[in-house]
């Protein structure tokens, strides 16, 4: 047990370090991942984060978390969620509305949207957004999750992906 108390600044720094480790920790299936000689158990990371959370202000924690999300969904990071992209492909192929969780950079938060997909690529997904009631273009890498609905749609005959 530690005999010295950490300062607020030290708690915040430790929180950032542990969050970064959690974000970059390899899955157990990557046995030859060089950056981590022995990955730390996921339960231990979760336990450390919970304890640190009790010692830093809520607003500070939220800002640190938002910074991590902004880095993950930054425009230069085009990493897409494979499971979500598979759902997008199925929705497009079957002409089924898809409910997505989309990351908003400004607020650093996720918004649920229903989307009729008119065009999709690994970079952009274009379609009718039921929330905004219009055709919108989404960065595919910012779609955190997706699920198929039972609603069908038709792609308008005059739709041209190049207008978006």
Steps between C-alpha positions, in 0.01 A plus 500: 500500500625850422589714798514823303198670357507594134428855391203578280735554206661160561159326509409663170831395342458141621145496365628608157778240504267216596237611245767510229617153596142373491443654155819354356508166680510212256234232498616174646508353148799722407766303679798655326404864561835665580382807693377299800725233642228373733160663450334610821178315583191689382334466844799665665486794256126539567560488876775766480282728287208470748723595792656792319154621393414553868794737540468733204223750432222376272553788255872422470430131437241587236744732320773234503252243365387742228861557398550123463186475287603795282836331437335167419256658253737765361471554122850359449400176668299308243477180698149358464314262724478176300180383666327833435619508140360150446162622625522803266571268207202279589273801538608637165469161324155430649380864486428491875525806725797483737514653846849636565687653789696786343781694667462878497842670519374833636319361802721189522191288541307230318162560340254235389376543145291298260648490154382378159830428326521620138877463463772351719875471490764445761544880515145640473144384539229711334129465556177638631532597867166468679617735779594785264232409244740529209787335317822516700858381459663318795862400557480123519781495757280699743223240500558325833218249471220405264199276505254401232134597538197342333422819304543490120580793272568582135792697363365799303558468125653849487754430779856593399775430753721767343271777631602415855 
